[in-house]
Amino acid sequence: MIAPQSRYPDESLWSVRRQQSDPLGFLRALAARGDFVRFTLSRQPAVLVNRPDYAASILGSRAAAFRKGSANRRAKRLLGEGLLTAEGDRHAARRRAIQPVFGRQRLEGCASVIVERARETCDAWRPGQIVDITRCMGALTFGVLGEVIVGTPVDAHFDEVRQIADAATATMDPLVSLVAPLRNIGQAQARLRRVAETLLEHASRAQEGSLLALLREHDPEPASHAQRVDDLVTLLLAGHDTLTNALTWTWLLLASHPDVEARLHAELSDALGGRVATIAELPALVYTKAVLAEALRLYPPAWILARYAVESQTFDEGQVPRGTLVLMSPYLLHRDVRWFNRPEAFEPDRWLGSQERQKTAYIPFGAGARSCIGESFAWLEGVLILATIAQRWQLRRTGPVPELDLRITLRPRGNVFLRACRT
């Protein structure tokens, strides 16, 4: 039986009054009707699929029948033909070229950079200080990625890149933006590419072993200068923004759950004994990783995934005609009681021992051929930053939990300020 059509409220779809829309509430209401619900989004036929096996097939086995659409074309205006925006054969070629530089040996070399940067960040804090944790985590992850990718410090460019990204990703309505006409972001693109050009000049003189140096050495199809710019912009923006938000949510959750925070500190004390965390200690930091995994479950950076059907496809509950916009929401899947007990609760224990999740019900980094190429790096960086800072500091809330800011990634609305206390 085909579910009744639902129309995203669109009487003032293109009006600034749409700023008060509730896209997550709308998606929740659709999901309450079933796992395959048709609706329209600004006259665009669409369907919400809310089953892990559906999402797995769209992102994996049936990926050739689906492509990114208007939102991806908008992203290309900013990022160019980087790994995040490239399609088809071009995407496959760039992934093959970049994947080896995220290998195990390379990650081992990154660990010391991550820990040293995290130590420098919290060295600057003082007991009782109110810390802008959003900015601190942003500057930290940007600095780590810059040093790893470019091979030289890039901190001086953080504020400009952050301003450019914030302006370019600001949207009146995150669902409407999936089908809206392209925005004029030419000025943001030009500024971002000027920064990337400067960083590439630095990289050409930087130490061997940086990601860009390894790409120059091992890329089977030597890329043009323009492609290198696209690669750099994509890796810096996507990698930095994702983990910034994940860590910000993690600190907020820990500040609200002292029992979880106490267990985290106990593990760090037992496993590290006051020593600096290294990649060798990662197997012992089981609960630390579970804390990060649970934060990613509750607040997945990529909260909505969109694809257009380029071929008609049939699922158990209905057909997806060619041209249909297909939406999948990791946020909804991660908070579905069918896949996770007490889904609204912050319970890192669920990731210990026998995990209760279905493999495809947990997709904070996507799935299939377009899953995040830097996932292993993100886990390494996230766990080491969490361990390094939590060894020395507790962070306490100074106000209510912020509202969600739904952009390309799921972030808190406004900067988050927490009080630093010695452990």
N, C-alpha and C positions, 0 to 999 in steps of 0.2 A: 504493500500500500504506500502510495506517495504521500509524504507529509505535506500539510498545507503550506502554501507559500507564506513567507514572512518578509515584510519590507522594512529595510533599515529606515528609520525616520528621516524623511527627505524633503519635507515641505520647505525647509530652509537649508538644504544640504550645502549650498555654496556660501552660506552666510556666516558671519563671525558668531552668530548666535549658536552655531553648532559646537562652540567650544565647551558647552555644558553637557555634551552628549556623554553617554555611558557605554562605550563599546564593549567592555567586559561584561557588563550587565546584560547587554543585548545578546552576546555570545552564550552566556550562561542560560538565558531563557531559551535560545535555540537548542542547546544541548539537552535541556530538560525534556524536549519533545522527542529526542532519539539520537541515534548515532549517525544519521544521514538525513540532513534537513536542508531542504531547498529554500532559498530566499533571493531577494534582489538587492543589489548594492548600486544605487544610482543607475538603475535600468540595466545593470549588468547581471545576467543569470549567474547565480552562485550556489554553492552547497558547502555546508559545514560537515566535515567528517570527524567523528569523535570516538573512534575505536583504534587501538594500537595497531591492529593488523592492517586496517585501511591506510593509516599513516605510513606504515612500513612499506607497503606495496607502492604507494605513490612516490615515496622518497627513494625506494630501492628497486624492486623487481620491475615496476612499471614506469620508472623514471623517464624513459625515452618518450612516453606518451604525454608528459607534462613539462611545461617550461615556465620560467619566471615571466612576469608580465610588466605592467606599467610601472610598478614600484621599482623593478630592476632597471628599467630604462632611466628612471629618475636617478637611481644610484650611479649609473654609468656616467651621468653628467658630472658627478663629483669624483668618482673613483676611477673612471676609465675602464679599460678591459683587464681589471685585476681578477684574482681568483674568485672573489665573491660575486662578481657580475658577469664574468665570461660564461658563454653557453656552449653546449655541444662539444665538438672536437677541440675547440680552443680551450675550453675549461679543462678537458681531459689532459691536454698537452701541458698546460701550466701546472696542473696538479702533479703530473709525473715529474716535472722539473723541480718543483719546490719540495715535494714529499721527503726526499732523502736528507734534506738539511734539518729535518725534525727527528732524525733517528736517535737511538739511545746514546750513542757516543757524543753527539752534539748536545743533547740535553744535560749530560753530566758536566759539560763545560759551562753550561748556563747557570748551574746551581749556585756557584760561588758569587756570580754577579747578582742574582736574586737576593741572596742572604745579605751580602754587603750593602746593597741598596736599602733593604728593609731595616737593617741596623742603623744606617745613617738617618732614615726617616724618624725612627722612634728615639734616637739619641737627642733629637732636638726638642722633645717634649719635656715638660716639667709637671710634677704632681699638682693636680688640681686644674691644670690648663684645659681650656675648652678647645678641642681640636676639630677643625673642619675636616672630617674624615673623608668626605667625598673628594675634596681637593687633594688631600694627602695620598689617598689610594690612587687617584688619577695621575698625580705627578710621579708616584712610585712606579706604577705599571708602565707609564709612558717612558720613564727613564730606563727601566729594565729592557723594554722592547727596543728602544733606540740603541742602547749599547750592544745588545745582542744582534740586532739586524744590521746596524750601520757600522758598529765597531768603535764608536767614539761617543762621548756624551752629547745628548740632544736636548738637555733640560731647558735651555734658553728658548726653545720653540714651543714649549708645552702650552703656555697661555694662548698663543695665537692659534695653534691647532685646535685647542678646546673651544675657543670662541667660534672658529669656522665651523666645526662639527655641530655645535649647539644651534647655530643659525641655520645651517643647511638641513638639519633633521627636525626642526620645529615644525609642527603640523597642526592644523586646525582640528583634524579628526583622523585618528590613525587608521580607521577602516576606509574612510573616504579616500585617503591618500593612496590606497591600493589601486584605485581606478581613476583617480583625478588626472587632469591634464598635467603635463610636465611643468614644474616650477622653474622660474628663471633663477638658476643658482650659478650663473656664469662668473660672478665676482668671487663667490666662495671657491669655485673650482680654480680660478686663476691664482688666488692667494695660496691655496693648498699646494698647488703644483710648484709655485715658487719656493715654498718651504722644502718640498721634496727634492727639487733641483739642488738646493743648497746642501741638503743632507747627502745627496749622491756625490757631490763634490768632496764632502768630508770622507765619505766611504771609500773613494778612490785612493785616498791617502791613509786610510785606516789600517789597523793591524789585520793580518791574515787571520782567517777563522771566523770573521763575521758572516752572518747569513748571506749578505749580498756578495761577499767575496766567494763564498762557497757556490752560490748560484752562477757567478761568472765562470767558475772553474768547471762545474759539473753539469750545467744546463746542456742537454743534448742538442738543443736547437737554440743557439745563442740569440738572446732576445735583443731587440732594438732598445735604444735609450728610452724611448717613449714607454715601452713595455716595462722597463725597470722602474720608471716613475710610477706606473700604475701598480706594480707589485708592491713597491715600498709604501705608497699611500694606503693600499688595502690592508697590508699587514699591520701597519702602525695604528690605523683607526680602528679596524675590527678587533684586533687583539687587545688593544688598550681599553677600549670602551666596554667590552664584554666583561673583562676581569675586574675593572673598576667597580662596575655595578654589583657583580657577584660578591666582592669583598665588602662593599659598603653594606649590603643587606646582611652579610654574615655578622659583621660587628653589631649591627642593630639587633639582630636576633639574640646574640650572646648577651647583649646588655639587658635584654628582657627576660632571660632565662638563666638565672644564677646557678641552678643545679647543673645545667649543661656546661656552663662556663667552668664550674668547679671540677668537673670530670675532665675537661680539656686541660686545665692546668695540672691536674694530677698526672695525666698521661705524659705531658711535656716534662714534668719533674722526673718521673720514673725513666722515661726513654732517653732524655738528654742529660739529666743530672747537672744542669747549668751550662753544658757545652753548647757551642754554636751548632745549629741544625745543618746537616749536609744531606746530600742525596743518599748516602749510605744509611741514614736513619729513617728514611721514608717507610720501609716495611714495618717499623715499630710505631709509626704515627697513624694507627688505624682509626682511632676515634677522631683525631684531627681531620683526617680526610672525610670521615662520616659527617662531621659538622659542616664542612664545605659542600658535600653532596646534598645534604638536607636543605641548605640555603638555596642551592641551585634548583632543587625540586620545588620549593615554595615560590621562588622568584627566578624562573628561567630567563636568561637574558633575551633570547629569541622567543617572545611570548606568543607570536603569531607567525605562521608559515603560509605562504600563498603560492599557488601554482595555477597555470592555465592549461586546460586540456587541449592538446593539439591533435588528439585522436579521441574518438568516443570510447568510453570505457564502461564496463558493467561491473557493479559490485553486488554483494548479497542483497542489499536493500534498495537498489535502484541504479539507473544509468546516469553517467556523466557525459552529456553531449559535448562535442567539440566546441571550444570557445568558452566553456564554463569556467568560472573562477572557483577554485577549490581551496578552502581554508582549513587549516589544522592548527590547533592551539596547544602547545606544550603546557601552558598554564592550566588549561582545563584538564588535560590528561593527567597531569601531576597531582591534581586536587580531586580526582575521581575516586570515590570510596570503593569502586570495584577493583581498583588496582593497588590502592594504598589504604591501609587501616588508619582511622583518625586522620584523614588527609589534610585537615587544616592545622594540625598540631606540628610543632617543631620537635621532632624526635629523631635525633641522629642514630639511635639504637636500631632503627629499621634497616640500616646499612651494614650492621654487624652480623656475622654468622650467616644464617640462611636468609637471604634477601627475599622480601615478599613481593618485589616488583616483577612485572613481566618485562622482558627485555626491551620491547619497543614502547612501553608505557612511560619510560624515562628517557627523554631526548633533549636535555639542556643544550647539547651541541649539535642538534640535528641528527640526521641518519642518512645512510646510503652514500652514494658517490659524492654528494655535496655536503657531507658532514664536515664540521670544522676541522681543517687540516692541522690546526694548532692545539687540538684537544689535549694531547699528552703534555705539551708545554704548559697549558693552562692549569692542569692538575698539579704539575710540579711547582709552578710559580705560586698558585693559590695556597697549597699546603705549606710551603716553605715560608711564605710571608706570614701566614696565620701563626705558624709555630714560632717564628722569630719575634714577632711583636707580642704575642700572648705570653711568652716566657717572662716578659718584663712589665707588661701593662694590662690592666683591666680598663674597659671603656664603659662609662655609665651614661645613660640617656639623660638629656637635659630638657626634653619635651616629649610630646606625643609622637607615636610612629607616623612618619609622613605618608601622605597619599601617594598613589602610584602615578608616575608620569609615563604614559604610553607613547613611546616613540618607536624607532626601529628596534631598540632594546628597552627592557623594562627597568626603569630607574626610579629612585625616590624623587618626589617633587621637591625641587630646591636642594640646596646643600644640607648635609646632615652634620650636626655638631654634637660631639660626645665629650664627656669629661674624662681625662686621663688620670688613672689611679695606679700606684705601684702595686704589683702583685705581692 
